[in-house]
Amino acid sequence: MGLQLILGGSGTGKSFMMYQNVVRKSMDSPEEHFMAIVPEQFTMETQKTIVQLSPRKGTMNIDILSFERLAKRIFEEAGLNSLRVLDDTGKCLILRKIIEENKERLSVFGSKVKMAGFIEEMKSVISELCQYGIGEEELKDISERSKSRPLLYAKCQDILLILTELRGFLKDRFIMNEELLTRACELIPHSRLVRNCHITFDEYTGFSPVQYQVIGALLKYAKSVTVTLTIRDAGPAHLQSEKEQDIFLLTIKTANRLKKLAEEYGARVHNDLILTEPKRFSGTDDLAVLERNIFRFGKLQDVPGKRRRAVERQGNRSIAVTVSTGPVMEADYVAF
């Protein structure tokens, strides 16, 4: 058990270093298992990267998953692969039925059921509540604290009623997609797959409360957890500052939260690996200087080994700004 953070600015080789280590360890220890957790939209790109890095040109004992796919893999191991997951369309249909049946009890939302887009908005509210671990008890507490604001109190009461009825309808029938991670947390302590696994997280800026619960369980039961985060000049002083104007504030908070989580679950926190040398822009002075200075205020900063005049000289072709009159012209410019 242990947490390893790999920190550095954009293009410093964080992902490359991590996946190189994963491929090397997977070949040295074929009996062990490795999981690379990335957002859903990055699964194919990560698989391509690992295949390119592997001398065998295959992922072998490395799985590339999103949080949702990880949850389903744990369900399969526990024999719950027949669990029926409710999609967005089904959720909207059930919500419409519940609101229609209870419209006399809904003081604010009872008359809104036929309003265009209302059911979709209510579905989004329910989904966010589940993603952030807010259930009936938390909503009751929020309602009690909002009694001084009658409209807010009435809305909270309506949402509480809808959520309670929805949970009652779904019980032993379906599970919402947003509840997958909560159910997976209950199974992780019994998962042999997790206990024999080294896990990495890449391409994340932050995590939701439910995702933090999953990471906490993985820190406790997995062999190791490695996370890459984009933070420029990630020294101890920078990580402890948490200044509101810092463009890396969200990832700094994520790094500190992960370390605190590791301590809570009794996992060892390894020294941060901090990468500073630009790799992606090593052949382009212009982009290296731009990456270091974009969205920063104050004096222009030099990049070690790079020429500051690269972004100051006229005739620069690596960086250009093109103005279009509309989306069609933008698309034409990009395409041709």
N, C-alpha and C positions, 0 to 999 in steps of 0.2 A: 504494500500500500504506500502511495506517495504521490505528491503533486509536483509537476515540473512545468513552469511557465517559460515560454520562449517569447521574448519581447524584442521589438525593434520597429523601425520605420518601414514604410512601404518599400518593397523591392530589396530588402536586406537579406532575403533568403531564408526566412523563418520556416515556411512550408517545405521548401526544398530540403533543409537540414532535417526536419522532423521525419519526412517520408523516406529520406535516405537511411536514417537510423531504423525506421520501421522495417524497410526491405531487408537491411542487413541482419537485424535480429530475427526476422521471420525465416531467413535462410539458415542462421546459426542454430535456431531452436524450432525445428519444424513441428514439434509436439505441442508448442504453445500457440495461442490464438491472438490475433490482433484485429482491432476494430478502429476504423477511421470514421468519426462522426462529423458530418458536415451538413449545411442546409440542403434541403431537397434538390434545389436547382444546381448544386455543385457536385452531386454524386457522380455523374458521368465524367466530368472534367477531372475529378480526383482519381477516379479509376484509371483514366488515360495517363495521368501523371505517374501513378504507381507502376503501371505496366511498362512505361518508358524507362523508369528507374531500375526495374527488376532485370537482372541478367537472364532470368528464365522467361521474361516477357509474359508474366502472368501474375495474378494476385495471390494464388496459392492459399495460404492460411491467413489472408488479410481480407476482411469484409469492409466494404464502404457503405455506410448506412446514414440515414437521417435519424432524428430522434424518434419519429413515428415508426420507421422500419425497425429500429432497435426494439421498440415496445412490442411490435408484432413478432419479432424473432424470439423474444422472451416468452410471449404467449404460446408460441408453437412448442417451445421446449417444455412448458408446463401443461401441454395438452389442451390448450384453449384456442387452438387455431380455428375452431368452428364458431368463435365469438362473432356475432353479427354487428358490424360497425355502421352506424347511421350516417348517411351522407347529408349534404346541405339541403337537397331537395326534400328528402324525407323529414328532416328537421322542420322545414318550413310548413309542410303539410300538417304535421302533428301540432305545431304551435298555433296554426290557424284553427284547428279543431278545438284545442284547449281554450283559446281566447273566445271563440264563438260560444262554447258551453258555459263559460264563466264570465261573460260580459256584464252580467248584472252585479257581479261582485267586484269588478274592476272599476274603480272610481274615475280613473284617468284614461286608461287604454281600452276600456270596453267599447267605446264608440269609434275607435280608430282602426278596427280590424279591416274595414273595406278601403281604407286609405292606401293609395298607391305607394309601395315601398315600405310600408310599416312592418309587415311580417319579416322582411329581409333585415330591417334595422333591429328588430327584436331578436332575430337569430344571431346577429353580430354581438349584441349585448350579452346574450347567454353564453356565446362562445368565449368572449373575453373574460367573463366571470369565471368560467371553468379553467381557462388558461392561467389565470392568476390565483387560482386556489380559493376563490370566494364562493362559499356555499350558503346554505340557509341560515346557519348560526351567525355568520359574518354579516349577512344582509339584515338580520334582526337587530344586530348591534348598531349598524349604520342607521336603520330606521329610528331606533330609540334616540340616537344623537341628533337626528334631524327634525325632531318634533317642533322646534321653533320655526321651521320653514315648511309650512303646510303643503305646498305643491311638491317639494322634494320628498317629503314624508309619504305623500299619497303615491308617488311614482315608485318609491322603494317598496311600499306595501304591495303594489301591483306586480312588480318584478318578482318579489318573493313568492307571491301566489302562483305566478306562471312557472317559476323554476321548480317549486314544490310539486305542482301538478305534472310537469314534464318528467321529473325524476320518478314519480309514482307510475306514470304511463310506461316509461322505458324499463323499469325494474324487471329483471329476468327475461327481457325481450331483446333489447339493443344496448349498445354502449356508444356514446358520442365520441367522435374523433378526438375532441379536446380532453376526454377523460382517459385516453390510452396511457398517458404518462403516469397519471396518478395510480392506475391499476398496476402498471409495470413496477412502480416503486415498491409495492407490496410483495412482488414476486422476486425482485432482485436478490434479497438475502438467501433465497433457496435455489438460485440459478447456478448450475455448474459451469455454464457457458461464461458467465461474468467472472467467476472465481479464477478461471484459467486464462484470463484475458488482459492484454495491455491495450489501453484505450487512448485515442487522440481526438482532440477537438480542433477544428480549423475553420477559418472564414466566418467566425462569430465576433460580433462587437460586444454583445451582452446576452443575457439569458432571462427568461421569464421565471417567476417564482417556482412554477411546477418543474421547469427544466433544472433549476438549482436543486430541487429535491432529488431528481434523478442523479445529478452529478454527485451530490452528497452520498447517496447510496453506492454509487460506483467507486467513490474515493474509499469507502469503508470496505468494500468486498473485492474490487478488481485488483490486479497485481500492480498496475501503475496507471496514472492519468496524466497526459501531457496536453497542454493548451497553448496555442499560439495567439498572441494579441498584438495589434498594431499600436505601438506607443513609441513615439520619437523621443530620444534622450531619456530612456526609462531607468534612470538611477533611483536610489532610495529616496532622495529628497523630492524628486518629481512625483513618485508614487504616493508619497504621504501628503502632498500639498492639496490635491483635489480642488483647484481653483475653478470657479465657475466659468471663467473666460477661456480656460484651457480647451483646445479643440479635441484633445484626447481624454476629456473628463469621463466619458462613458466607459471607455476601456480601462481607465485607471480604477474606477469604481468596481468594474468587473474583476480586475486582478486582485484587488484588496478583498472583495467578497469571497473569491475562490480560496484565498489563503485562510480567511477566517473560517470558511466552511470546512476546509481540511483539518484545521485545529479542532473544530467541534466534533468531527467524526474520527479523531485519533489518527489521522493520516500524516505522514511525514511531509513537510514542505521543503523541497530542495531549493538550493540557491537559484535565482533567476538566471537564465541564459539570455544575455543582452547582446543583440547584433547591431552594429553601427555602420558597417561598410556597405555602401550601395552595390548591389549585384545586378539587379534588373536594368539599371541605367548606366552600367559601367562604361558602355561605349558611347554614351550621349551626355555630354556635359550639360546641355540645355535642360533636359528633363530632370537630371539629378538636382540641379539648382532649383528648378521649379518645385519639385517635390518637397524640398527642404523649406521653401519659403511661402508656398501658397497658403492663404488664409492666416498667415502670421502677420503681426503688426510690429512696426519698429524697423531697425536697421536690417538691411539685406544680409543674410548669413551665407558665408562661404561653405562649400562642401569640401572636406579633406581630399586633396588631390584633384579637385575640379577647379576650373577657371570661372570666377564670378562674371567676367565680362561676357561669358557665353550667352547670358540672358539680356545683356545690355547692348550688344552690337546690332547694327542694322543689317537687314538681309538674312536674318535668322530663319531657316526653313524648317526646323524641328518643331517649333511652336507657332501656331497660327490661329487667329480668331476670324471666323467667317460669320457674317451677318446675313440672315435670310428674312424674307418678308412673311414667311409662314411655314407650316409643317411640310407642305408639298415641296417647296423649294429646298428645305433641309433634307428631305428624303432623296430628292434628285441629286443633291450635292454628294451625299454619302454614297449613293449607289453608283454614280458615274465619276 
